[in-house]
Amino acid sequence: MRHDLLIVLTSFVATVALGMVAVPFLRVHGVGQHVREDGPARHLVKSGIPTMGGIFFIVPWLLVALSAGRSPAVAAVAFVTAGSGAVGFLDDFRKWRYGRSLGLRARTKLLLQVLVAVPALMVLAGQAGTQIWVPFGTRSLDLGIWFVLFGVLVIVGATNAVNLTDGIDGLAAGTTGIALLAYGALAWSLGHTDLQDFALAGAGAMAGFLVFNFHPARVFMGDVGSLALGGALAGLAIATRTELLLVVVGGVFVVETLSVILQVFSFRVFGRRLFRMSPLHHHFELVGWGEVPIVLMFYAAAAVAAWAGLWLWQLTGF
């Protein structure tokens, strides 16, 4: 069996196996979702469904990836993934412990994300310098001392963008899985087989998680999962020096985030909303779409974004 296929299958099977134990455990111990009352009314029935399911895809993902090959770059990306997940776990734990839909304060979460990002960025800067890819001119730009600050912005932006996308069953897991496949292909094109294995292990873990998370979901990933996924994508982008390409490959996350920004801006400046509700997937819910059609449409959009990113990379890569 091909090595890359074995990575995907091993991660998939391990995630499903762990999920078969973790989901009942979370249910028995009452680790349920607290649904916000200002969200779509149909989501109120999801209150009490087990959350923090991200734990059971992070563990096999990292174990499979690190077993396949260790390098400073993979270690740094794994650290960002696990560290971002740990921040999300603290957020989820506070929600569960105090029975509310809000966890850590925004500034506390930001500080913790910075503390996770900086050590990994120092390692990555030491390994491959401080240059990043740009799709024009010299096709590279040396950020020098600004590399760490830029990297922090990428990590914080990606983690929060995936977190915003995690609003309906299977949406964040599926769209992230597609983006991870794209980064697996990109890492392969650069000869980074270690990062390729990391991305493919993540894609396998996402497929395994969807066994439990696709509509109707039996478990939610929680912030522990969504922040870890954003951290993984950001880490892969930084390790391959394709931070700007992540905007294309992760186009779905960018659009979801922009929908929130535009909604807030329009309401505060003009006193009217652009969408029925933001992020964008909630708008489609409120105009009458079912969860499965919305998710499948977003999967298609994610696939187009991934293809566009790889096409752009083929044209203008290092």
Residue, then its C-alpha position, 0 to 999 in steps of 0.5 A: m500500500r502506498h505510504d500516503l494512503l496508509i497515513v490517511l487510513t491509519s489516521f481515519v481508523a484510529t479516529v473512528a476507534l477512539g471516537m467510539v469510546a470518547v462519544p459515549f464517555l462525553r455523553v455519560h459525563g454530561v459534557g454537552q453543548h450550550v447553544r446560544e439563544d441568539g443563534p438559529a432557533r433550530h439549533l436549540v434542539k442541539s443543546g446537550i449534544p456532546t462537545m469537545g470531540g476535537i480531542f479524539f481527532i487531535v490525539p490520533w492525528l498527532l500520533v500518526a503524523l509524528s510516528a511517520g516522521r519527525s522534523p523540527a518543522v513538523a514538531a513546530v506545526a504539531f505544537v501550534t496544533a496542540g497548543s491551539g487545541a489546548v487554548g480551545f479546551l480551556d475555553d470549552f471547559r469554562k463553558w461546561r463548568y459554568g453552564r454557559s455559551l461563553g468561555l475565556r475572555a477574548r483578551t485572555k484567549l488572544l494572549l494564550q494564542v500568542l504564547v503558543a505561536v511565538p515559540a513555534l515561529m522562532v523554530l520555523a524562522g531558525q529552520a528556513g529563514t524569514q522569507i515568505w512567498v508572494p505571487f508577484g515580482t520577485r515571488s518572495l519577501d524577507l520579513g526579517i524581524w517582522f516574521v514573528l509578528f506576521g506569523v502570530l497574525v496568521i495563526v490568530g486569524a486562521t484559528n478564529a476563522v475556522n472557529l467561526t466556520d464551526g457552526i453547523d454539523g460537519l462544516a468545519a471538519g469537511t472544509t478543513g479536511i479539503a484544505l489539508l489535502a491541498y496542503g498535502a499536495l503543496a508540501w509534496s511539490l516542495g519535497h517536504t514529505d514530513l509536512q505532507d504526512f502531517a497534512l494527510a494524517g489531518a485529512g484522515a482524522m477529519a474523515g474519521f471525525l465526520v463519521f460522528n459529526f456529519h448531520p445529524a451530529r452525535v458530537f461537536m468538535g468544540d473550540v478544542g477542535s476548531l482552534a486546533l484545525g486553524g492552528a494546523l492550517a496556519g502552521l502548515a502555511i508558515a512552515t511552507r512559507t505560503e501564508l498568503l496562499l492560505v487566503v486562497v486555499g482557505g477561501v471558505f474561512v475567509v468568506e465566513t470571517l468577512s461576512v461577520i466583519l461586514q455584518v458588524f460594519s453595516f449594522r454599526v454604520f448604516g443601522r441595517r444588516l447585510f445578512r439574515m445572520s452571520p457567519l454566512h452559513h447561518h444566513f442560508e439556514l434562515v432563508g430556508w436551506g437545510e444543513v446538508p445542502i449548505v454543508l455540501m455547497f460549502y464543501a464544493a466551494a472549499a474544493v474550488a478554493a483548494w484547486a485555485g490555490l494549487w493552480l496559483w502555486q503552480l503558476t507562481g511558486f518559489 
